[in-house]
Structures are given as C-alpha cells and as structure tokens.
C-alpha cells in the first residue's frame, strides 16, 4: 500500500542482461532499491548468495554452474517485493563449444605401411570412416577424447596412393585426415 506523496517503490539491477561463458563461475551483481526485496531465480543452475534478501542498495555474487550442454540457456534473476517483481536480470549462458579436433590432418606413410596414433580431442560422440580398404582404424566410434590407431597396409606397387579418414561428431562437425602413401 502506498500513500499519496510516498516515493514509488523501485529496484533496478546494474544491467538488463548478464552474459556468462559456458564455464560459469561467480558473477558480481548490483541492485539499487528503495525498499525491501528478495532474490528469486528461475534457473536451478544459478546459486543465490546466502543472504538473498535485504533492503535498499546491495551488491552480491551469484554462482553460475558450468553448462555442459552445447545449447545456450536463459533464466531470470528477479528482485521481488511483497510478491511483485520489481526488477529482472536476464542471465544468458552460452553452450559448451562444439569440440572435435585432431593433432594431425595429414599422414605421410612409407611404402611398407605402418601403425599410427591420432589424438582426438572431443566433447561429443563420434564415428570414424575411411574411403579405401587399405586404411584400418580402431576404435571406429566413441565418446569424448582419446586415441585412434590407424594401420596402413603396405603399398602393393610403386604407384603412390591417397586415402581419407573422416571423424564425424554427433553435432555434424567433422575432421578429414589425408593419408598419402608413397
């Protein structure tokens, strides 16, 4: 209830939107207010400070969890007075980057062939395919980072040859490794 002549009840965060990296962490927030307030969040991935209510201006840290999904996510941090939202901060957290990389993109192989290890760095499931029958990869699928062993058969003649290894991630991202044997 507000009497005539009273200042209107107000609250405002120091910005409208807070952008957070996928790694999360603590973020400093400022609230300017002329009344009592309680903090509420719509995201279970945001931890409020131990003191999440007060009166007047305040400064506090919120903890944003890591986002292990590749999709961005959004929630709201509200300053509430007597059940009424006075101020809203939109919190936008980016998704985890789409990671699929190898330590090599080309293998030069001697005529007698051999065994090679490709180091894969990934945060998703992946499959391996080859376009020729003289390249053999193990494992042919997996999740996350690991090593892929490539066995190259001996060259049957003096003619050089080229084959390709494709490592395709579930996200659609892929890496092509060129294998030249001569």
The 8 nearest C-alpha neighbors of each residue, nearest first, counted from 0:
[[1, 2, 3, 5, 8, 81, 7, 80],
 [0, 2, 5, 3, 7, 6, 4, 8],
 [3, 1, 5, 4, 0, 6, 7, 8],
 [4, 2, 5, 1, 6, 7, 0, 8],
 [3, 5, 2, 6, 1, 7, 8, 0],
 [6, 4, 3, 2, 7, 1, 8, 0],
 [5, 7, 8, 4, 1, 3, 9, 33],
 [8, 6, 9, 5, 1, 33, 4, 34],
 [7, 9, 34, 33, 6, 10, 32, 85],
 [10, 8, 32, 33, 7, 85, 11, 34],
 [9, 11, 32, 31, 85, 86, 33, 30],
 [12, 10, 86, 31, 30, 32, 13, 9],
 [11, 13, 30, 14, 29, 31, 88, 86],
 [12, 14, 29, 30, 11, 28, 15, 31],
 [15, 13, 12, 16, 88, 17, 11, 29],
 [16, 14, 88, 89, 12, 17, 87, 13],
 [17, 15, 89, 88, 14, 90, 18, 91],
 [16, 18, 90, 89, 91, 19, 15, 88],
 [19, 17, 91, 92, 90, 16, 20, 93],
 [18, 20, 92, 91, 23, 17, 93, 21],
 [21, 19, 22, 93, 23, 92, 18, 94],
 [20, 22, 66, 93, 95, 94, 23, 65],
 [23, 21, 65, 20, 66, 24, 64, 95],
 [24, 22, 65, 63, 64, 21, 20, 19],
 [25, 23, 63, 62, 64, 26, 22, 65],
 [24, 26, 62, 61, 60, 63, 27, 23],
 [27, 25, 60, 61, 62, 28, 24, 63],
 [26, 28, 60, 59, 61, 25, 29, 58],
 [29, 27, 59, 58, 60, 26, 30, 13],
 [30, 28, 58, 13, 12, 57, 59, 31],
 [29, 31, 12, 57, 56, 11, 58, 13],
 [30, 32, 56, 11, 10, 12, 57, 55],
 [31, 33, 10, 55, 56, 9, 34, 30],
 [32, 34, 55, 9, 8, 10, 54, 31],
 [35, 33, 55, 54, 32, 8, 36, 9],
 [36, 34, 54, 53, 80, 55, 37, 33],
 [35, 37, 80, 79, 52, 53, 78, 54],
 [36, 38, 52, 79, 78, 51, 80, 39],
 [39, 37, 78, 51, 77, 52, 79, 36],
 [38, 40, 77, 76, 37, 78, 41, 79],
 [41, 39, 76, 42, 75, 77, 38, 74],
 [40, 42, 75, 74, 43, 76, 39, 77],
 [43, 41, 74, 44, 40, 45, 75, 73],
 [42, 44, 45, 41, 46, 40, 74, 64],
 [45, 43, 42, 64, 63, 46, 65, 62],
 [46, 44, 63, 43, 62, 42, 64, 47],
 [47, 45, 62, 61, 63, 44, 48, 43],
 [46, 48, 61, 51, 45, 49, 62, 60],
 [47, 49, 50, 51, 61, 60, 46, 59],
 [50, 48, 51, 47, 46, 52, 61, 59],
 [51, 49, 48, 52, 53, 47, 59, 38],
 [50, 52, 38, 48, 37, 49, 47, 53],
 [53, 51, 37, 36, 50, 38, 54, 35],
 [52, 54, 36, 35, 37, 55, 51, 57],
 [53, 55, 35, 34, 36, 56, 33, 52],
 [54, 56, 32, 33, 34, 35, 57, 31],
 [55, 57, 31, 32, 30, 54, 58, 33],
 [58, 56, 30, 29, 55, 31, 59, 53],
 [57, 59, 29, 28, 30, 56, 60, 27],
 [58, 60, 28, 27, 29, 57, 61, 48],
 [61, 59, 27, 26, 28, 25, 48, 62],
 [60, 62, 47, 26, 25, 46, 48, 63],
 [61, 63, 25, 46, 24, 45, 26, 64],
 [62, 64, 45, 23, 24, 44, 25, 46],
 [65, 63, 23, 44, 45, 66, 62, 24],
 [64, 66, 22, 23, 21, 67, 63, 24],
 [67, 65, 21, 68, 94, 95, 64, 22],
 [66, 68, 95, 65, 69, 94, 21, 22],
 [69, 67, 70, 66, 94, 95, 71, 21],
 [68, 70, 94, 95, 96, 67, 97, 71],
 [71, 69, 94, 68, 72, 93, 95, 66],
 [70, 72, 94, 93, 92, 69, 73, 91],
 [73, 71, 92, 91, 70, 93, 74, 94],
 [74, 72, 91, 90, 92, 71, 89, 75],
 [73, 75, 42, 90, 41, 89, 91, 76],
 [76, 74, 89, 41, 40, 88, 90, 77],
 [75, 77, 40, 88, 87, 39, 89, 41],
 [78, 76, 87, 39, 38, 86, 79, 40],
 [77, 79, 38, 86, 37, 85, 36, 84],
 [78, 80, 84, 37, 36, 83, 85, 82],
 [81, 79, 36, 83, 82, 35, 84, 37],
 [82, 80, 83, 79, 36, 84, 35, 37],
 [81, 83, 80, 79, 84, 37, 85, 36],
 [84, 82, 80, 79, 81, 85, 78, 86],
 [85, 83, 79, 86, 78, 77, 80, 82],
 [84, 86, 10, 79, 78, 83, 9, 80],
 [87, 85, 78, 11, 10, 77, 84, 12],
 [88, 86, 77, 76, 89, 75, 78, 85],
 [87, 89, 76, 15, 16, 75, 90, 77],
 [90, 88, 16, 75, 74, 17, 15, 87],
 [89, 91, 17, 74, 73, 16, 75, 18],
 [92, 90, 73, 18, 72, 19, 17, 89],
 [93, 91, 19, 72, 71, 20, 18, 21],
 [94, 92, 71, 21, 20, 19, 95, 91],
 [95, 93, 69, 71, 70, 21, 68, 66],
 [94, 96, 69, 21, 67, 68, 66, 97],
 [97, 95, 98, 69, 94, 21, 93, 122],
 [96, 98, 95, 69, 99, 122, 170, 172],
 [97, 99, 121, 122, 96, 100, 120, 123],
 [98, 100, 121, 120, 97, 168, 122, 173],
 [101, 99, 120, 119, 121, 98, 174, 102],
 [102, 100, 119, 103, 118, 120, 117, 104],
 [101, 103, 118, 117, 119, 100, 104, 120],
 [104, 102, 101, 105, 117, 176, 106, 118],
 [105, 103, 176, 177, 175, 101, 106, 102],
 [104, 106, 177, 176, 103, 178, 107, 179],
 [105, 107, 178, 108, 179, 177, 104, 176],
 [108, 106, 179, 180, 178, 105, 109, 181],
 [107, 109, 180, 112, 179, 106, 110, 181],
 [108, 110, 111, 112, 181, 180, 107, 113],
 [111, 109, 154, 112, 181, 153, 180, 108],
 [110, 112, 153, 109, 154, 113, 152, 108],
 [113, 111, 153, 151, 152, 110, 109, 108],
 [112, 114, 151, 150, 111, 115, 152, 108],
 [113, 115, 150, 149, 151, 148, 116, 112],
 [116, 114, 149, 148, 150, 117, 113, 151],
 [117, 115, 148, 147, 149, 146, 118, 114],
 [116, 118, 147, 146, 119, 148, 102, 101],
 [117, 119, 146, 102, 101, 145, 116, 147],
 [120, 118, 101, 145, 144, 100, 146, 117],
 [119, 121, 144, 100, 99, 101, 145, 118],
 [122, 120, 99, 143, 144, 98, 123, 119],
 [121, 123, 143, 98, 144, 99, 97, 124],
 [124, 122, 143, 142, 121, 169, 168, 125],
 [123, 125, 142, 169, 141, 168, 143, 122],
 [126, 124, 168, 167, 140, 141, 169, 142],
 [125, 127, 140, 167, 166, 139, 141, 168],
 [128, 126, 166, 139, 165, 140, 167, 125],
 [127, 129, 165, 164, 166, 126, 130, 139],
 [128, 130, 164, 163, 131, 165, 134, 127],
 [129, 131, 163, 162, 128, 164, 132, 134],
 [132, 130, 133, 129, 162, 134, 163, 161],
 [131, 133, 134, 130, 135, 129, 152, 162],
 [134, 132, 152, 131, 151, 135, 153, 150],
 [135, 133, 151, 132, 150, 131, 152, 129],
 [136, 134, 150, 149, 151, 133, 137, 132],
 [137, 135, 149, 148, 138, 139, 150, 147],
 [138, 136, 139, 148, 147, 149, 135, 140],
 [137, 139, 140, 147, 136, 141, 148, 127],
 [138, 140, 127, 137, 126, 136, 141, 128],
 [141, 139, 126, 125, 138, 127, 142, 124],
 [140, 142, 125, 124, 126, 143, 139, 138],
 [141, 143, 124, 123, 125, 144, 122, 140],
 [144, 142, 121, 122, 123, 124, 145, 120],
 [143, 145, 120, 121, 119, 142, 122, 146],
 [146, 144, 119, 118, 120, 143, 147, 121],
 [145, 147, 118, 117, 119, 116, 148, 144],
 [146, 148, 117, 137, 116, 138, 149, 118],
 [149, 147, 116, 137, 136, 115, 117, 146],
 [148, 150, 136, 115, 135, 114, 116, 147],
 [149, 151, 114, 135, 113, 134, 115, 136],
 [150, 152, 112, 134, 113, 133, 114, 149],
 [151, 153, 112, 133, 154, 150, 134, 113],
 [154, 152, 111, 112, 110, 155, 151, 113],
 [153, 155, 110, 156, 111, 152, 112, 157],
 [156, 154, 153, 157, 158, 110, 152, 111],
 [157, 155, 158, 154, 159, 110, 153, 181],
 [156, 158, 159, 155, 154, 181, 110, 160],
 [157, 159, 156, 160, 181, 154, 155, 180],
 [160, 158, 181, 180, 157, 161, 179, 154],
 [161, 159, 180, 179, 158, 181, 162, 154],
 [160, 162, 179, 178, 180, 163, 177, 159],
 [163, 161, 178, 131, 177, 130, 179, 160],
 [162, 164, 177, 176, 129, 130, 178, 165],
 [163, 165, 129, 176, 175, 128, 177, 166],
 [166, 164, 175, 128, 127, 174, 167, 129],
 [165, 167, 127, 174, 173, 126, 175, 125],
 [168, 166, 173, 125, 126, 165, 172, 127],
 [167, 169, 125, 170, 172, 171, 173, 124],
 [168, 170, 171, 124, 125, 123, 167, 172],
 [171, 169, 168, 172, 97, 123, 167, 124],
 [172, 170, 169, 168, 173, 167, 97, 125],
 [171, 173, 168, 170, 167, 99, 174, 169],
 [174, 172, 167, 166, 168, 171, 175, 165],
 [173, 175, 166, 165, 176, 167, 100, 172],
 [174, 176, 165, 164, 177, 166, 163, 104],
 [177, 175, 104, 164, 105, 163, 178, 165],
 [176, 178, 105, 163, 162, 106, 104, 179],
 [177, 179, 106, 162, 161, 105, 163, 107],
 [180, 178, 161, 107, 160, 108, 106, 177],
 [179, 181, 108, 160, 159, 109, 107, 110],
 [180, 159, 110, 109, 179, 160, 108, 158]]
